[in-house]
Amino acid sequence: MVDSNKTVLVVTPHPDDAEGGAGGTIVKWANEGNKIVLLVCTNGD
């Protein structure tokens, strides 16, 4: 669990990996009032 009003950094190698692997958790954190920052480590290939 993440405390609300925090910034959560989600690091992923490909653009769709975060949604596929942790989408439900990311939505939960956002609904709890947290700011979500998504860092994609490739150019999308």
C-alpha distance matrix in Angstrom:
0.0 3.8 6.6 9.2 12.4 11.3 12.9 11.2 14.0 14.4 17.5 19.6 23.3 24.5 24.0 23.0 20.8 17.5 18.2 19.5 17.0 13.6 14.8 12.9 9.5 11.1 12.5 9.4 8.1 11.8 12.2 9.7 12.3 11.2 14.1 14.1 16.7 18.0 20.3 22.8 24.8 27.9 30.4 29.5 32.0
3.8 0.0 3.8 6.3 8.9 7.5 9.3 8.3 11.5 12.8 16.1 18.7 22.5 23.7 23.0 22.5 20.6 17.1 18.1 20.0 17.7 14.2 15.1 13.8 10.3 10.5 12.1 9.5 6.8 10.0 11.2 8.4 9.8 8.1 10.9 11.4 14.0 16.0 18.3 21.2 23.3 26.6 28.9 28.3 31.1
6.6 3.8 0.0 3.8 6.7 6.4 9.5 10.0 13.6 15.5 18.9 21.8 25.6 26.7 25.7 25.5 23.9 20.2 21.0 23.3 21.3 17.6 18.1 16.6 13.4 13.2 14.1 11.5 8.7 10.9 11.5 8.0 8.7 7.8 11.0 12.7 15.5 18.1 20.5 23.7 25.9 29.3 31.4 31.0 34.0
9.2 6.3 3.8 0.0 3.8 5.5 8.7 9.9 13.8 15.8 19.4 22.2 25.9 26.7 25.1 25.0 23.9 20.1 20.5 23.2 21.7 18.0 17.6 16.3 13.6 12.7 12.7 10.6 7.7 8.7 9.0 5.5 5.2 5.2 8.8 11.2 14.4 17.3 20.2 23.4 26.1 29.2 30.9 30.4 33.7
12.4 8.9 6.7 3.8 0.0 3.8 6.9 9.4 13.0 15.6 19.1 22.0 25.7 26.4 24.7 25.1 24.3 20.6 21.2 24.2 23.0 19.4 18.9 18.2 15.6 13.8 14.0 12.8 9.5 9.3 10.4 7.9 5.4 4.7 6.9 10.2 12.9 16.3 19.0 22.5 25.1 28.2 29.7 29.6 33.0
11.3 7.5 6.4 5.5 3.8 0.0 3.8 6.3 9.8 12.7 16.0 19.2 22.8 23.9 22.6 23.2 22.1 18.5 19.7 22.6 21.1 17.6 17.7 17.5 14.5 12.7 13.9 12.9 9.2 9.7 11.9 9.5 7.8 5.0 6.2 8.6 10.7 14.0 16.2 19.8 22.2 25.5 27.2 27.3 30.6
12.9 9.3 9.5 8.7 6.9 3.8 0.0 3.8 6.5 9.7 12.8 16.1 19.6 20.7 19.4 20.3 19.4 15.9 17.5 20.5 19.2 16.1 16.2 16.8 13.9 11.4 13.3 13.2 9.5 9.5 12.7 11.3 9.4 5.8 4.7 5.9 7.1 10.5 12.6 16.2 18.6 21.8 23.5 23.8 27.1
11.2 8.3 10.0 9.9 9.4 6.3 3.8 0.0 3.8 6.4 9.7 12.9 16.5 17.7 16.7 17.4 16.1 12.6 14.4 17.2 15.6 12.5 13.1 14.0 11.0 8.7 11.3 11.5 8.0 8.9 12.3 11.4 10.6 6.8 6.1 5.0 6.1 8.4 10.5 13.9 16.2 19.5 21.5 21.5 24.6
14.0 11.5 13.6 13.8 13.0 9.8 6.5 3.8 0.0 3.8 6.3 9.8 13.2 14.7 14.2 15.4 14.0 11.0 13.6 16.2 14.6 12.3 13.3 15.0 12.4 9.9 13.1 14.0 10.9 11.6 15.3 14.9 14.0 10.3 8.6 6.2 4.9 6.0 7.1 10.6 12.5 16.0 18.2 18.4 21.4
14.4 12.8 15.5 15.8 15.6 12.7 9.7 6.4 3.8 0.0 3.8 6.5 10.2 11.5 11.1 12.0 10.2 7.3 10.2 12.6 11.0 9.1 10.4 12.7 10.6 8.3 11.8 13.2 11.1 11.9 15.5 15.7 15.5 12.1 10.7 7.3 6.1 4.9 6.0 8.5 10.7 13.8 16.2 15.8 18.7
17.5 16.1 18.9 19.4 19.1 16.0 12.8 9.7 6.3 3.8 0.0 3.8 7.0 9.2 9.9 11.4 9.4 7.7 11.4 13.0 11.4 10.8 12.6 15.3 13.5 11.6 15.2 16.7 14.8 15.7 19.2 19.5 19.3 15.9 14.1 10.7 8.5 6.2 4.8 6.2 7.4 10.7 13.6 13.6 16.1
19.6 18.7 21.8 22.2 22.0 19.2 16.1 12.9 9.8 6.5 3.8 0.0 3.8 5.7 7.1 8.4 6.2 6.0 9.6 10.7 9.5 10.1 11.8 15.1 14.1 12.5 15.8 17.8 16.6 17.3 20.6 21.5 21.5 18.4 16.6 12.9 10.9 7.6 6.2 5.1 6.2 8.6 11.5 10.8 12.9
23.3 22.5 25.6 25.9 25.7 22.8 19.6 16.5 13.2 10.2 7.0 3.8 0.0 3.8 7.0 8.8 7.0 8.6 11.8 12.1 11.5 13.0 14.7 18.1 17.5 16.0 19.1 21.4 20.3 20.9 24.2 25.2 25.2 22.1 20.1 16.4 14.1 10.5 8.3 5.6 4.8 5.9 9.2 8.5 9.8
24.5 23.7 26.7 26.7 26.4 23.9 20.7 17.7 14.7 11.5 9.2 5.7 3.8 0.0 3.8 5.7 5.5 7.8 10.1 10.4 11.0 12.8 13.6 17.3 17.5 15.8 18.3 21.1 20.5 20.5 23.7 25.3 25.2 22.4 20.3 16.6 14.4 10.7 9.3 5.9 6.7 6.1 7.9 5.8 7.5
24.0 23.0 25.7 25.1 24.7 22.6 19.4 16.7 14.2 11.1 9.9 7.1 7.0 3.8 0.0 3.8 5.8 7.0 8.3 9.7 11.2 12.3 12.0 15.8 16.4 14.1 16.1 19.3 18.9 18.3 21.3 23.3 23.0 20.5 18.3 14.6 12.7 9.0 8.8 5.9 8.5 8.0 8.5 6.0 8.9
23.0 22.5 25.5 25.0 25.1 23.2 20.3 17.4 15.4 12.0 11.4 8.4 8.8 5.7 3.8 0.0 3.8 5.6 5.6 6.2 8.5 10.1 9.6 13.3 14.5 12.9 14.6 17.7 18.0 17.6 20.2 22.5 22.7 20.6 18.9 15.2 14.3 10.8 11.4 9.2 11.6 11.3 11.9 8.9 10.9
20.8 20.6 23.9 23.9 24.3 22.1 19.4 16.1 14.0 10.2 9.4 6.2 7.0 5.5 5.8 3.8 0.0 3.8 5.6 5.1 5.7 7.9 8.8 12.3 12.9 11.9 14.3 16.8 17.0 17.4 20.1 21.8 22.4 20.0 18.8 15.0 14.1 10.7 11.0 9.0 10.9 11.4 13.1 10.6 12.2
17.5 17.1 20.2 20.1 20.6 18.5 15.9 12.6 11.0 7.3 7.7 6.0 8.6 7.8 7.0 5.6 3.8 0.0 3.8 5.6 5.3 5.4 6.1 9.7 9.7 8.3 10.9 13.4 13.2 13.7 16.5 18.1 18.7 16.3 15.1 11.4 11.0 8.0 9.4 8.8 11.5 12.9 14.7 12.7 15.0
18.2 18.1 21.0 20.5 21.2 19.7 17.5 14.4 13.6 10.2 11.4 9.6 11.8 10.1 8.3 5.6 5.6 3.8 0.0 3.8 5.7 5.6 4.0 7.7 9.2 7.9 9.3 12.3 13.1 13.1 15.2 17.5 18.3 16.6 15.8 12.3 12.7 10.2 12.3 11.7 14.7 15.5 16.7 14.1 16.4
19.5 20.0 23.3 23.2 24.2 22.6 20.5 17.2 16.2 12.6 13.0 10.7 12.1 10.4 9.7 6.2 5.1 5.6 3.8 0.0 3.8 6.0 5.9 8.7 10.6 10.5 12.0 14.3 15.6 16.2 18.0 20.1 21.4 19.7 19.2 15.8 16.1 13.3 14.8 13.6 15.9 16.4 17.8 14.9 16.3
17.0 17.7 21.3 21.7 23.0 21.1 19.2 15.6 14.6 11.0 11.4 9.5 11.5 11.0 11.2 8.5 5.7 5.3 5.7 3.8 0.0 3.8 6.1 8.4 9.0 9.7 12.0 13.6 14.5 15.8 17.8 19.2 20.8 18.8 18.6 15.2 15.6 13.1 14.3 13.6 15.5 16.6 18.7 16.3 17.7
13.6 14.2 17.6 18.0 19.4 17.6 16.1 12.5 12.3 9.1 10.8 10.1 13.0 12.8 12.3 10.1 7.9 5.4 5.6 6.0 3.8 0.0 3.8 5.6 5.3 6.1 8.7 10.0 10.7 12.3 14.3 15.5 17.1 15.2 15.4 12.3 13.3 11.6 13.5 13.8 16.2 18.0 20.1 18.0 20.0
14.8 15.1 18.1 17.6 18.9 17.7 16.2 13.1 13.3 10.4 12.6 11.8 14.7 13.6 12.0 9.6 8.8 6.1 4.0 5.9 6.1 3.8 0.0 3.8 5.5 5.1 6.2 8.6 10.0 10.5 12.2 14.2 15.7 14.4 14.4 11.5 13.0 11.5 14.1 14.4 17.4 18.9 20.3 18.0 20.3
12.9 13.8 16.6 16.3 18.2 17.5 16.8 14.0 15.0 12.7 15.3 15.1 18.1 17.3 15.8 13.3 12.3 9.7 7.7 8.7 8.4 5.6 3.8 0.0 3.8 5.5 5.2 6.2 8.7 9.9 10.5 12.4 14.6 14.0 15.0 12.8 15.1 14.3 17.2 17.9 20.9 22.5 24.0 21.7 24.0
9.5 10.3 13.4 13.6 15.6 14.5 13.9 11.0 12.4 10.6 13.5 14.1 17.5 17.5 16.4 14.5 12.9 9.7 9.2 10.6 9.0 5.3 5.5 3.8 0.0 3.8 5.4 5.0 6.2 8.6 9.8 10.6 12.9 11.6 13.0 10.9 13.4 13.1 15.9 17.2 19.9 22.1 24.1 22.3 24.7
11.1 10.5 13.2 12.7 13.8 12.7 11.4 8.7 9.9 8.3 11.6 12.5 16.0 15.8 14.1 12.9 11.9 8.3 7.9 10.5 9.7 6.1 5.1 5.5 3.8 0.0 3.8 5.4 5.2 6.2 8.6 9.9 11.1 9.4 9.9 7.4 9.9 9.8 13.0 14.7 17.7 20.0 21.6 20.0 22.8
12.5 12.1 14.1 12.7 14.0 13.9 13.3 11.3 13.1 11.8 15.2 15.8 19.1 18.3 16.1 14.6 14.3 10.9 9.3 12.0 12.0 8.7 6.2 5.2 5.4 3.8 0.0 3.8 5.5 5.0 6.0 8.5 10.0 9.6 10.5 9.0 12.1 12.4 15.9 17.4 20.8 22.7 23.9 22.0 24.9
9.4 9.5 11.5 10.6 12.8 12.9 13.2 11.5 14.0 13.2 16.7 17.8 21.4 21.1 19.3 17.7 16.8 13.4 12.3 14.3 13.6 10.0 8.6 6.2 5.0 5.4 3.8 0.0 3.8 5.4 5.1 6.3 9.0 9.0 11.2 10.6 14.0 14.8 18.1 20.0 23.1 25.4 26.9 25.2 28.0
8.1 6.8 8.7 7.7 9.5 9.2 9.5 8.0 10.9 11.1 14.8 16.6 20.3 20.5 18.9 18.0 17.0 13.2 13.1 15.6 14.5 10.7 10.0 8.7 6.2 5.2 5.5 3.8 0.0 3.8 5.5 5.1 6.8 5.7 8.0 7.8 11.2 12.8 16.0 18.5 21.4 24.1 25.8 24.6 27.6
11.8 10.0 10.9 8.7 9.3 9.7 9.5 8.9 11.6 11.9 15.7 17.3 20.9 20.5 18.3 17.6 17.4 13.7 13.1 16.2 15.8 12.3 10.5 9.9 8.6 6.2 5.0 5.4 3.8 0.0 3.8 5.3 5.3 4.9 6.3 6.5 10.3 12.1 15.8 18.2 21.5 23.9 25.0 23.9 27.1
12.2 11.2 11.5 9.0 10.4 11.9 12.7 12.3 15.3 15.5 19.2 20.6 24.2 23.7 21.3 20.2 20.1 16.5 15.2 18.0 17.8 14.3 12.2 10.5 9.8 8.6 6.0 5.1 5.5 3.8 0.0 3.8 5.3 7.2 9.5 10.3 14.1 15.8 19.5 21.8 25.1 27.4 28.4 27.0 30.2
9.7 8.4 8.0 5.5 7.9 9.5 11.3 11.4 14.9 15.7 19.5 21.5 25.2 25.3 23.3 22.5 21.8 18.1 17.5 20.1 19.2 15.5 14.2 12.4 10.6 9.9 8.5 6.3 5.1 5.3 3.8 0.0 3.8 5.8 9.3 10.8 14.6 16.8 20.2 22.9 26.0 28.6 30.0 29.0 32.1
12.3 9.8 8.7 5.2 5.4 7.8 9.4 10.6 14.0 15.5 19.3 21.5 25.2 25.2 23.0 22.7 22.4 18.7 18.3 21.4 20.8 17.1 15.7 14.6 12.9 11.1 10.0 9.0 6.8 5.3 5.3 3.8 0.0 3.8 6.7 9.4 13.0 15.8 19.2 22.1 25.3 27.9 29.1 28.4 31.8
11.2 8.1 7.8 5.2 4.7 5.0 5.8 6.8 10.3 12.1 15.9 18.4 22.1 22.4 20.5 20.6 20.0 16.3 16.6 19.7 18.8 15.2 14.4 14.0 11.6 9.4 9.6 9.0 5.7 4.9 7.2 5.8 3.8 0.0 3.8 6.3 9.7 12.7 15.8 19.0 21.9 24.8 26.2 25.7 29.1
14.1 10.9 11.0 8.8 6.9 6.2 4.7 6.1 8.6 10.7 14.1 16.6 20.1 20.3 18.3 18.9 18.8 15.1 15.8 19.2 18.6 15.4 14.4 15.0 13.0 9.9 10.5 11.2 8.0 6.3 9.5 9.3 6.7 3.8 0.0 3.8 6.6 10.0 13.1 16.3 19.4 22.1 23.2 23.0 26.6
14.1 11.4 12.7 11.2 10.2 8.6 5.9 5.0 6.2 7.3 10.7 12.9 16.4 16.6 14.6 15.2 15.0 11.4 12.3 15.8 15.2 12.3 11.5 12.8 10.9 7.4 9.0 10.6 7.8 6.5 10.3 10.8 9.4 6.3 3.8 0.0 3.8 6.5 9.9 12.9 16.0 18.7 19.9 19.5 23.0
16.7 14.0 15.5 14.4 12.9 10.7 7.1 6.1 4.9 6.1 8.5 10.9 14.1 14.4 12.7 14.3 14.1 11.0 12.7 16.1 15.6 13.3 13.0 15.1 13.4 9.9 12.1 14.0 11.2 10.3 14.1 14.6 13.0 9.7 6.6 3.8 0.0 3.8 6.5 9.8 12.8 15.6 16.8 16.9 20.4
18.0 16.0 18.1 17.3 16.3 14.0 10.5 8.4 6.0 4.9 6.2 7.6 10.5 10.7 9.0 10.8 10.7 8.0 10.2 13.3 13.1 11.6 11.5 14.3 13.1 9.8 12.4 14.8 12.8 12.1 15.8 16.8 15.8 12.7 10.0 6.5 3.8 0.0 3.8 6.4 9.7 12.2 13.5 13.4 16.8
20.3 18.3 20.5 20.2 19.0 16.2 12.6 10.5 7.1 6.0 4.8 6.2 8.3 9.3 8.8 11.4 11.0 9.4 12.3 14.8 14.3 13.5 14.1 17.2 15.9 13.0 15.9 18.1 16.0 15.8 19.5 20.2 19.2 15.8 13.1 9.9 6.5 3.8 0.0 3.8 6.3 9.3 11.1 11.7 14.9
22.8 21.2 23.7 23.4 22.5 19.8 16.2 13.9 10.6 8.5 6.2 5.1 5.6 5.9 5.9 9.2 9.0 8.8 11.7 13.6 13.6 13.8 14.4 17.9 17.2 14.7 17.4 20.0 18.5 18.2 21.8 22.9 22.1 19.0 16.3 12.9 9.8 6.4 3.8 0.0 3.8 5.8 7.8 8.1 11.1
24.8 23.3 25.9 26.1 25.1 22.2 18.6 16.2 12.5 10.7 7.4 6.2 4.8 6.7 8.5 11.6 10.9 11.5 14.7 15.9 15.5 16.2 17.4 20.9 19.9 17.7 20.8 23.1 21.4 21.5 25.1 26.0 25.3 21.9 19.4 16.0 12.8 9.7 6.3 3.8 0.0 3.8 7.1 8.4 10.5
27.9 26.6 29.3 29.2 28.2 25.5 21.8 19.5 16.0 13.8 10.7 8.6 5.9 6.1 8.0 11.3 11.4 12.9 15.5 16.4 16.6 18.0 18.9 22.5 22.1 20.0 22.7 25.4 24.1 23.9 27.4 28.6 27.9 24.8 22.1 18.7 15.6 12.2 9.3 5.8 3.8 0.0 3.8 5.4 6.9
30.4 28.9 31.4 30.9 29.7 27.2 23.5 21.5 18.2 16.2 13.6 11.5 9.2 7.9 8.5 11.9 13.1 14.7 16.7 17.8 18.7 20.1 20.3 24.0 24.1 21.6 23.9 26.9 25.8 25.0 28.4 30.0 29.1 26.2 23.2 19.9 16.8 13.5 11.1 7.8 7.1 3.8 0.0 3.8 5.8
29.5 28.3 31.0 30.4 29.6 27.3 23.8 21.5 18.4 15.8 13.6 10.8 8.5 5.8 6.0 8.9 10.6 12.7 14.1 14.9 16.3 18.0 18.0 21.7 22.3 20.0 22.0 25.2 24.6 23.9 27.0 29.0 28.4 25.7 23.0 19.5 16.9 13.4 11.7 8.1 8.4 5.4 3.8 0.0 3.8
32.0 31.1 34.0 33.7 33.0 30.6 27.1 24.6 21.4 18.7 16.1 12.9 9.8 7.5 8.9 10.9 12.2 15.0 16.4 16.3 17.7 20.0 20.3 24.0 24.7 22.8 24.9 28.0 27.6 27.1 30.2 32.1 31.8 29.1 26.6 23.0 20.4 16.8 14.9 11.1 10.5 6.9 5.8 3.8 0.0
